[in-house]
């Protein structure tokens, strides 16, 4: 099964964040600190710790940015496959637009944190040879969306800036809706479990 690159990147970031938070240096968590997404600024605390938190948050966002760009490319493959009925094609283009919006916001926020947004990959290794019909495309997209939900779920608690955590949780909600709608389009239970992991 195809697994997005984001999972391995988040495992690495989780370990780095845990080391940061368990005492390998002084850390001042920014309560509403950066607040880039709400238009506020003004960090309290140690400048070096703030800089470390901002860099870590930018790295987490860059991982999410990579996954969002991957989703944009995946929906393009599905849209160009010729396998989608008009209604499903319209849905795929809508979901791709959501991912484009996520990409724009993430890239801008990374810049505001002083980071450099990673550039898109020139080629993704999607299992296109396995996409034979509309159901295959829907299943592939649903798998990516479920992976995104899990990745954002893992990333949310890693942010030093709680405003960024809330923004990531908002994107997580959108990914979960995509996953549910795609499962419904496949005739599967759109909400198969009470908890997502």
C-alpha angles and dihedrals in degrees: 000000000000113000121194118239090239094081095065092043092053092049088057093046091048090057092047093049092048090052089049093050098043097066111277089135137344115299129186110193109220108237099203085340116150090014089179095155092056096045095248128122136179120108120206121212140029114358094218092051091048090051091051092049092048091050092048092048090049089052091051090048091049089056089051090046090055091051092048091051089049089053091050089052092045093052089049089055090050093047092050095043094088087223099103125093115230095262094048091045089054090051092049092051090049092051090046088054090053089053090049089053090050089050093053094049093045093049092049092048092049089054091049088053089055094255132123117242112236114248120246118265114255092224135017122207099229119167092246092154088066094054103095102146144007093276090056091053092047092048091049092050092045090053091052092049093049088049090051091051091052093045094051089045088057093044100049096075092046096067117104089201110067092202089061090048090054091049091050090049089054090055089046088058091053091049090050091053090050090051092049094048092048091049089050091051088054090053091249127130102279093210105033098166140030093230131038121216 
